[in-house]
Amino acid sequence: NLVRIAVMRIDFVRHGETDWNRIRRVQGRGPVPLNALGERQAERLGERYRGEKIDALYASGLVRAMQTAKKIAETTGKEIVVDERLAEVDHGEVEGLMLPELTAQFPDILRLWSTSPDLVVYPGGEAVIEVQKRMVAALDDFRTRHMGEWLVVVSHQFALSIIFTAILEAPLRRMRTFRLAAGSVTRFEWSDLGPQLVGYGMTAHLAGLDLRAI
């Protein structure tokens, strides 16, 4: 029989919903808070982890991620460790635009995003490839510091989809494959068999709430 010893578990949590998520406004680094539904999603996340013996809680420093992580901190007793490498993509001049505005002002960016998102460089913001580098660096640090432990990491849609491609050794251009509902949990475990995807986009804790993969 194969012996599968889990040496590290990471639950990657997407923050709760914001009003910008709901109306599909480009959301990156701005101080956009959770809306009422997002607050309920965060509360449910807190209840999901109540009594669980997690070893560390990391979060992006952006408002919506911190609000979400706070609810987990309250029920687990773990202090939030802010890691800015977990922040969402810096969309630069694209931040705050709606689709019609994006189409009119940055048609080349939109076209490239649809075909080769790995090549996108946001004007005044980040290159997608640089986001992957910082997310991978954060993950490497977690693996160095926390072997044998259980981490909860609160981050964002695009940042998480980018790190998932790296973990699964998928081409970065496939990042758009990974859609996540607000408040969802994706679990990976690292063992003698390498990384294993244990649960993707889990939302059982959000039963009865509106689910959106935005």
C-alpha positions as CSV (number, residue, x, y, z in Angstrom):
1,N,0.0,0.0,0.0
2,L,1.1,3.5,-0.7
3,V,1.7,5.6,2.4
4,R,0.5,9.1,1.9
5,I,1.8,11.4,4.7
6,A,0.4,14.9,4.5
7,V,3.3,17.2,5.5
8,M,1.5,20.5,4.9
9,R,-2.1,21.6,4.2
10,I,-3.1,25.0,2.8
11,D,-6.7,26.2,2.6
12,F,-6.8,29.0,0.0
13,V,-9.8,31.2,0.8
14,R,-11.3,33.7,-1.6
15,H,-12.6,36.8,0.3
16,G,-16.3,37.5,0.6
17,E,-18.2,39.5,-2.0
18,T,-18.0,43.2,-2.6
19,D,-20.3,45.5,-4.5
20,W,-17.6,45.8,-7.2
21,N,-17.7,42.0,-7.6
22,R,-21.5,42.1,-8.0
23,I,-21.5,44.7,-10.7
24,R,-18.3,43.3,-12.4
25,R,-16.2,46.5,-11.9
26,V,-12.5,45.8,-12.3
27,Q,-11.2,45.4,-8.7
28,G,-7.6,45.3,-7.8
29,R,-5.9,47.2,-5.0
30,G,-8.6,49.7,-4.0
31,P,-10.0,49.8,-0.5
32,V,-13.3,48.2,-1.5
33,P,-15.1,46.6,1.5
34,L,-17.2,43.5,1.7
35,N,-20.9,44.1,1.1
36,A,-23.7,42.7,3.3
37,L,-23.5,39.3,1.5
38,G,-19.7,39.3,1.7
39,E,-19.9,39.9,5.5
40,R,-22.3,36.9,5.9
41,Q,-19.9,34.8,3.8
42,A,-17.0,35.8,6.0
43,E,-19.0,34.9,9.1
44,R,-19.7,31.5,7.6
45,L,-16.0,31.0,7.0
46,G,-15.4,31.8,10.6
47,E,-17.9,29.2,11.6
48,R,-16.3,26.7,9.3
49,Y,-13.0,26.9,11.1
50,R,-14.4,27.2,14.7
51,G,-12.6,24.8,16.9
52,E,-10.2,23.7,14.2
53,K,-6.5,23.5,15.1
54,I,-5.1,25.6,12.3
55,D,-1.4,26.6,12.7
56,A,-1.3,29.9,10.9
57,L,-3.6,32.4,9.2
58,Y,-2.2,34.5,6.4
59,A,-4.0,37.2,4.4
60,S,-3.5,39.9,1.8
61,G,-3.5,43.3,3.4
62,L,-6.4,44.6,1.2
63,V,-9.6,45.6,3.1
64,R,-11.8,42.8,1.7
65,A,-9.3,40.1,2.5
66,M,-8.6,41.4,6.0
67,Q,-12.4,41.6,6.8
68,T,-12.7,38.0,5.7
69,A,-9.6,36.8,7.6
70,K,-10.8,38.6,10.8
71,K,-13.8,36.3,11.1
72,I,-11.5,33.3,10.9
73,A,-9.2,34.8,13.4
74,E,-12.1,35.4,15.8
75,T,-13.1,31.7,15.8
76,T,-9.6,30.1,15.8
77,G,-7.7,32.5,18.0
78,K,-5.0,32.8,15.4
79,E,-3.4,36.2,14.7
80,I,-3.6,37.4,11.1
81,V,-0.2,37.5,9.4
82,V,-0.4,40.0,6.6
83,D,1.6,39.1,3.5
84,E,1.4,41.7,0.7
85,R,2.5,39.1,-1.8
86,L,-1.0,37.7,-1.5
87,A,-2.6,40.9,-2.8
88,E,-4.7,41.0,-5.9
89,V,-3.3,41.9,-9.3
90,D,-2.5,45.6,-9.5
91,H,-4.7,46.7,-12.4
92,G,-3.2,50.1,-12.6
93,E,-5.2,52.4,-15.0
94,V,-7.8,49.6,-15.5
95,E,-8.9,49.6,-11.9
96,G,-12.5,50.7,-11.4
97,L,-13.6,50.4,-15.0
98,M,-16.7,48.6,-16.2
99,L,-16.6,46.3,-19.2
100,P,-17.9,49.0,-21.7
101,E,-15.2,51.4,-20.5
102,L,-12.5,48.8,-20.6
103,T,-13.5,47.9,-24.1
104,A,-13.4,51.5,-25.2
105,Q,-10.2,52.6,-23.4
106,F,-8.1,49.4,-23.4
107,P,-9.2,47.2,-26.3
108,D,-5.8,45.6,-26.7
109,I,-5.6,44.7,-23.0
110,L,-9.1,43.1,-23.1
111,R,-8.2,41.2,-26.3
112,L,-5.0,39.9,-24.8
113,W,-6.8,39.0,-21.6
114,S,-9.2,36.8,-23.6
115,T,-6.5,34.9,-25.5
116,S,-3.2,35.1,-23.6
117,P,-3.7,36.5,-20.0
118,D,-0.2,35.4,-19.1
119,L,1.1,38.2,-21.4
120,V,-0.9,41.0,-19.9
121,V,0.9,44.0,-18.4
122,Y,-1.6,46.4,-16.9
123,P,-0.7,50.1,-17.7
124,G,0.4,51.7,-14.5
125,G,0.1,48.3,-12.8
126,E,1.5,44.8,-12.8
127,A,2.4,42.2,-15.3
128,V,0.6,38.9,-14.7
129,I,3.9,37.0,-14.8
130,E,5.2,39.2,-11.9
131,V,2.1,38.3,-9.9
132,Q,2.9,34.6,-10.4
133,K,6.5,35.2,-9.2
134,R,5.4,36.9,-6.0
135,M,2.7,34.3,-5.3
136,V,5.2,31.5,-5.8
137,A,7.7,33.2,-3.6
138,A,5.1,33.4,-0.8
139,L,4.2,29.7,-1.3
140,D,7.9,28.7,-1.1
141,D,8.2,30.6,2.2
142,F,5.1,28.8,3.6
143,R,6.6,25.5,2.6
144,T,9.8,26.3,4.4
145,R,8.2,27.6,7.6
146,H,5.2,25.3,7.9
147,M,6.0,21.8,7.0
148,G,3.7,19.5,8.9
149,E,1.2,22.3,9.6
150,W,-2.2,23.5,8.4
151,L,-2.4,27.0,7.0
152,V,-5.4,29.2,6.0
153,V,-4.5,31.8,3.3
154,V,-7.0,34.5,2.4
155,S,-6.5,36.0,-1.0
156,H,-8.2,37.0,-4.3
157,Q,-9.6,35.5,-7.5
158,F,-6.8,36.2,-9.9
159,A,-4.0,35.9,-7.4
160,L,-5.3,32.5,-6.4
161,S,-5.9,31.3,-10.0
162,I,-2.4,32.3,-10.8
163,I,-0.8,30.3,-7.9
164,F,-3.0,27.3,-8.7
165,T,-1.5,27.1,-12.2
166,A,2.0,27.1,-10.6
167,I,1.1,24.3,-8.1
168,L,-0.5,22.1,-10.8
169,E,2.3,22.9,-13.3
170,A,-0.3,24.2,-15.7
171,P,0.6,26.9,-18.3
172,L,0.0,30.4,-16.8
173,R,-2.3,31.2,-19.8
174,R,-4.7,28.7,-18.3
175,M,-5.3,30.8,-15.2
176,R,-8.8,31.8,-16.4
177,T,-9.7,28.1,-16.1
178,F,-9.9,28.5,-12.3
179,R,-13.1,30.3,-11.2
180,L,-13.9,30.7,-7.6
181,A,-17.0,31.7,-5.7
182,A,-16.7,34.4,-3.2
183,G,-16.0,32.9,0.2
184,S,-14.9,29.5,-1.2
185,V,-12.1,27.3,0.1
186,T,-9.7,25.3,-2.1
187,R,-7.5,22.8,-0.3
188,F,-4.1,21.5,-1.3
189,E,-1.9,19.0,0.7
190,W,1.8,18.4,0.1
191,S,3.0,14.9,0.9
192,D,5.6,12.4,-0.3
193,L,3.5,12.3,-3.5
194,G,3.9,16.0,-4.0
195,P,1.0,18.5,-4.1
196,Q,-2.5,17.1,-4.2
197,L,-5.7,19.0,-4.8
198,V,-8.0,17.8,-2.1
199,G,-11.0,20.1,-2.6
200,Y,-11.7,22.8,-5.1
201,G,-13.9,25.9,-4.6
202,M,-15.7,24.3,-1.6
203,T,-18.8,26.1,-0.6
204,A,-20.8,23.8,1.7
205,H,-20.3,26.3,4.5
206,L,-22.2,28.9,2.4
207,A,-25.3,26.8,2.1
208,G,-28.4,29.1,1.5
209,L,-26.3,32.1,0.5
210,D,-26.0,33.5,-3.0
211,L,-23.0,32.0,-4.8
212,R,-21.1,33.9,-7.5
213,A,-17.9,32.9,-9.3
214,I,-16.7,36.3,-10.5
